[in-house]
Amino acid sequence: MTKIISYLMAGIFLLSISTFAENKYVGAKMCSMCHKGEKKGSQYEIWQKSKHAEAYKTLTGAKAAEIAKAKGLKKAANESPECLDCHVVKADAKIAADGVQCETCHGAGSAYKTMAIMKDKAKAVAAGLTEYKNDAAIEKECKSCHNEKSPTHKAFKFEEMWAKIKHSIPKG
């Protein structure tokens, strides 16, 4: 009986891992359905007005072409993995035009996008929503792109930059 329970538990664990691993990106428009307007802290609108929303577009300009050439990249900036890594949702060309959008930081949303799951934070996290425990964790995520590897890097002032894109849901 103990073996059966162990096998069942292992199966459930593996199933949950495979579900998490198969999450697909759904795009910022899908997130916007529930994350816009004052009641939701204007989260979508804050993103839309941010430089993150334009991150991919910057790779299509003359300055990006100049940087790509100077770096000796074999492809145009908007096709080079070295650039795309920080300018779009990783590994999903279908929504590249969204730039650095919700799922870049919060994880692919297919498994946690429904209202039933999102209403329960623990369920959403279990389904793949990336949760940040504090500002230090957020800063670490930001610095995965905002660092010296970027050819246009300037000193990254987390508090100042976070104030521009912070998007909390109001309490109450």
C-alpha positions in Angstrom: 0.0 0.0 0.0 2.8 2.4 0.8 4.4 1.7 -2.6 1.1 2.5 -4.3 0.8 5.8 -2.5 4.4 6.6 -3.3 3.8 5.9 -7.0 0.6 8.0 -7.0 2.4 10.9 -5.3 5.3 10.7 -7.8 2.8 10.6 -10.7 1.0 13.7 -9.5 4.4 15.4 -9.0 5.6 14.6 -12.5 2.2 15.6 -14.0 2.4 19.0 -12.3 6.0 19.5 -13.5 5.1 18.6 -17.1 2.1 20.9 -17.0 4.3 23.7 -15.8 7.0 22.9 -18.4 4.3 23.1 -21.2 3.0 26.5 -20.4 2.7 28.6 -23.5 3.0 32.4 -23.9 -0.4 34.0 -24.4 0.6 37.6 -25.0 0.0 40.9 -23.3 -3.5 41.3 -24.9 -4.7 38.2 -23.1 -3.3 39.6 -19.8 -5.0 43.0 -20.5 -8.5 41.5 -20.3 -8.2 41.3 -16.5 -5.3 43.7 -15.7 -6.4 47.0 -17.0 -8.4 49.9 -15.4 -8.1 51.6 -12.1 -9.5 48.7 -10.1 -6.5 46.6 -11.2 -4.0 49.5 -10.7 -3.9 50.2 -14.5 -1.3 47.5 -14.8 -1.8 47.0 -18.6 -1.8 50.8 -19.2 1.4 51.3 -17.2 3.1 48.6 -19.4 1.7 50.1 -22.6 3.3 53.5 -21.8 6.6 52.0 -20.8 9.8 51.5 -22.8 9.3 47.8 -22.2 6.3 47.8 -24.6 8.6 49.3 -27.3 11.6 47.1 -26.6 11.3 45.0 -29.8 10.6 48.0 -31.9 13.9 49.5 -30.8 15.6 46.6 -32.5 14.2 47.6 -35.9 15.7 51.1 -36.0 18.9 52.5 -37.5 20.7 52.7 -34.1 20.1 49.0 -33.4 21.4 48.1 -36.9 24.6 50.2 -36.2 25.1 48.4 -32.8 24.5 45.0 -34.3 27.1 45.7 -37.1 29.6 47.1 -34.6 29.2 44.0 -32.4 29.8 41.8 -35.4 26.4 40.1 -35.2 25.6 37.8 -38.1 21.9 38.8 -38.2 19.9 42.0 -37.9 19.3 43.1 -34.3 15.6 42.1 -34.5 16.7 38.6 -35.5 19.8 38.2 -33.3 19.4 36.0 -30.2 21.9 38.3 -28.4 19.4 41.2 -28.7 16.2 39.3 -28.6 17.1 37.7 -25.3 16.3 41.0 -23.5 14.0 42.7 -25.9 11.2 40.2 -26.3 9.6 37.3 -24.4 12.2 34.7 -24.5 11.6 31.9 -27.0 8.4 33.1 -28.6 8.6 34.9 -31.9 4.7 35.0 -32.3 4.5 37.8 -29.7 7.8 39.5 -30.3 6.2 42.7 -31.2 4.9 42.9 -27.6 8.5 43.5 -26.5 9.1 43.0 -22.8 5.6 42.2 -21.7 3.8 40.7 -18.7 5.1 37.1 -19.2 8.7 38.2 -19.6 8.7 38.6 -15.8 5.7 36.6 -14.7 6.2 33.5 -16.8 4.2 31.9 -19.7 0.6 32.4 -18.8 -1.4 29.6 -20.5 -1.8 27.6 -17.3 -2.6 30.4 -15.0 -4.6 32.8 -17.2 -8.1 31.8 -16.2 -10.0 33.8 -13.7 -10.6 30.8 -11.5 -6.8 30.3 -11.1 -5.8 33.9 -10.9 -8.3 34.6 -8.1 -6.3 32.2 -5.9 -2.6 33.4 -5.8 -1.3 30.0 -4.6 -3.0 28.3 -7.5 -1.6 30.8 -9.9 1.9 30.3 -8.6 1.5 26.5 -8.7 0.4 26.8 -12.3 3.5 28.8 -13.3 3.0 32.5 -12.3 6.3 33.9 -11.1 6.0 35.5 -7.8 8.5 38.0 -6.4 8.8 38.0 -2.6 10.4 41.4 -2.3 12.0 44.3 -4.2 15.4 42.6 -4.1 14.0 39.7 -6.1 12.5 42.1 -8.6 15.7 44.0 -8.9 17.6 40.7 -9.6 15.2 39.9 -12.4 15.6 43.4 -13.8 19.4 43.2 -13.8 19.3 40.0 -15.8 18.9 42.4 -18.8 19.8 45.9 -17.4 23.5 45.2 -17.0 26.9 45.7 -18.5 26.3 43.1 -21.2 24.0 45.6 -22.9 25.8 47.8 -25.4 23.6 50.7 -24.4 23.9 50.1 -20.6 23.7 53.1 -18.3 23.9 52.9 -14.5 20.7 51.0 -13.4 19.0 52.8 -10.6 16.4 50.2 -9.5 14.3 52.4 -7.3 14.0 55.1 -9.9 13.2 52.6 -12.7 10.9 50.5 -10.7 8.8 53.6 -9.8 8.2 54.0 -13.5 6.8 50.5 -14.1 5.5 49.4 -10.7 2.1 47.9 -11.2 0.5 46.7 -8.0 -3.1 45.9 -7.6 -4.6 48.4 -5.2 -5.7 46.8 -1.9 -9.3 46.9 -0.8 
